[in-house]
Amino acid sequence: VGQASAAAPQQWQLASTAALVASMPTPAHAGGMFDFGITLPFVAITFLVMMATLNALWYSPVTAEVDDRNAKLLKTLSEATDMLSKADE
């Protein structure tokens, strides 16, 4: 009788643990190479917002400055070429 009463709590604990594990949801197959869950639209929206923000705040002003610099350099080069041609005459 002593062994049966000692084995009963162990069986009860084992059964409750098994029931708890069986009731847990199965994990999704997340973390694969192509995980098309809710994160895909979130990443796409984040990418587009960052692209628009960087374009407005960084790329457009820098591109404008580079274009102005190139125009000034071409003007200076043209003037220098004209001065050189006049000096050769």
N, C-alpha and C positions, 0 to 999 in steps of 0.2 A: 504494500500500500504506500510506503514511503517513497519508493521509486516512481510510482505512478503519479503521485502528487507533485513530485519534483519535475517530472517530464511534462506535465500538463502546462505549466506557465511557459516553458520553452516552446512548446508547440503553438500555444496561443500567441506568443510574441512573434514567432516565425510566420504564422498565418496573417497576423495584422501587418507585419512588414511587407509580406508578399502582396497583400491587398492594397497597401499604400503605394507600392512601386507600380502595381498594375493600373492604378487609377491615375497615375501621372501622365500628362500628355507626352506623346512621342516628340522628340526634338525634330525641328525642321532641318532640312539639308542645307543649312546656311553656311556661308563662307566658302562656297565653291568658286571656281574661276568666273562663272557667269551667274550671278545671283540676281535674278530679275524679280525682286520683291518690291516693297514700298520704297526702297532706297533708290531705285533707278530714276523715278520721276523727281525725287528730291535732289539727287545729284545733278540731273539735267537742268532743273530750274536754278540751282545754285550756280552752275557753270554759266548759264546764260546771263544771270544777274551780274556775276563777277565780270564777264566779258563786256557787258554794256557799261558797267561802272568804270572799268579800266580804260575803255575806249573814250569815255567822256572826260575822265579826270587825268589821264596820263598820255595815251597814244595820240589823241587829236592835238593837244598843245605842243607836244614834242615834235610831231610831224610838221606842224605849222612853223615852228622855230627852225627846223632843219630845212624846210623849203625856202624860208627867208634867207637863211645862210647861203644856200646854194645859189639863189638869185643874186645875192651880193657878190659872191665869188665869181659868177659868170660875168657880171657887170665889170668887176675889177679886171678880170682876165681880158675882156674885150677892150677895155680902155688901155691896158698895157700893150696889147697887140697893136692897137691903133698908134700908140706913141712909138712903138718900135718901128712900125712901117714908116712913120713920118721921119724918124731919126735916120733911117736907111736912105731916104731920098736926098 
